[in-house]
Amino acid sequence: MLHKVLIDAVSSQATRLLMSEKGLPAPDVEKHLKSLLQSALAKLDVVSRDEFETQQVVLQRTRERLEALEKRVTEMEQRAQPPSA
């Protein structure tokens, strides 16, 4: 819900900026929009692409280790069971 409110606020501010009677030159509009978007994105709970990719690698390694440990546990359990008669 917060994301929708934030997007609506950014959208309305951008519309006001673009429709202002001042007729800001393109570089000024771009500068204001960039500042507006950076401010809006700073309020969101997001991570950088680099951090996301780093965590993806860590998760993959963790998953591989977990699967290897599960396999070892299964093998140990099978060896610990007495042979059936």
C-alpha positions as CSV (number, residue, x, y, z in Angstrom):
1,M,0.0,0.0,0.0
2,L,2.8,2.4,0.8
3,H,4.3,1.8,-2.6
4,K,1.1,2.9,-4.3
5,V,0.9,6.0,-2.2
6,L,4.5,6.8,-2.9
7,I,4.1,6.2,-6.7
8,D,1.0,8.4,-6.7
9,A,2.8,11.2,-4.9
10,V,5.8,11.0,-7.3
11,S,3.4,11.0,-10.3
12,S,1.5,14.0,-9.1
13,Q,4.7,15.9,-8.4
14,A,6.1,15.0,-11.8
15,T,2.9,16.1,-13.5
16,R,3.0,19.4,-11.6
17,L,6.7,19.9,-12.6
18,L,6.0,19.1,-16.3
19,M,2.8,21.2,-16.4
20,S,4.2,24.2,-14.5
21,E,3.7,27.6,-16.0
22,K,7.4,28.3,-15.5
23,G,8.2,26.3,-18.5
24,L,11.4,24.9,-17.1
25,P,14.1,24.1,-19.6
26,A,14.6,20.4,-20.3
27,P,17.9,20.1,-18.2
28,D,16.1,21.6,-15.2
29,V,13.1,19.3,-15.6
30,E,15.4,16.3,-15.9
31,K,17.3,17.4,-12.8
32,H,14.1,17.9,-10.8
33,L,12.7,14.5,-11.9
34,K,15.9,12.7,-11.1
35,S,16.0,14.2,-7.7
36,L,12.3,13.4,-7.2
37,L,12.8,9.8,-8.2
38,Q,15.9,9.3,-6.1
39,S,14.0,10.7,-3.1
40,A,11.1,8.3,-3.8
41,L,13.3,5.3,-4.3
42,A,15.2,6.0,-1.1
43,K,11.9,5.6,0.8
44,L,11.4,2.1,-0.6
45,D,12.8,-1.1,0.9
46,V,15.0,-2.1,-2.0
47,V,18.5,-3.4,-2.5
48,S,21.0,-2.7,-5.3
49,R,21.4,-5.2,-8.2
50,D,24.9,-6.0,-6.9
51,E,23.6,-6.9,-3.4
52,F,20.8,-8.9,-4.9
53,E,23.2,-10.9,-7.1
54,T,25.6,-11.4,-4.2
55,Q,22.8,-12.8,-2.0
56,Q,21.6,-15.0,-4.9
57,V,25.1,-16.6,-5.0
58,V,25.2,-17.1,-1.3
59,L,21.7,-18.7,-1.3
60,Q,22.8,-21.1,-4.1
61,R,25.9,-22.1,-2.2
62,T,23.8,-22.6,1.0
63,R,21.2,-24.7,-1.0
64,E,24.0,-26.9,-2.4
65,R,25.5,-27.4,1.1
66,L,22.1,-28.2,2.5
67,E,21.4,-30.8,-0.2
68,A,24.8,-32.4,0.4
69,L,24.2,-32.6,4.2
70,E,20.8,-34.1,3.6
71,K,22.3,-36.7,1.4
72,R,24.9,-37.5,4.1
73,V,22.3,-37.8,6.8
74,T,20.2,-40.1,4.6
75,E,23.3,-42.3,4.0
76,M,24.2,-42.4,7.7
77,E,20.6,-43.3,8.6
78,Q,20.6,-46.2,6.2
79,R,23.9,-47.5,7.5
80,A,22.6,-47.2,11.1
81,Q,19.5,-49.3,10.4
82,P,19.9,-53.0,11.2
83,P,19.4,-55.3,8.2
84,S,15.8,-56.5,7.9
85,A,15.2,-60.2,8.4
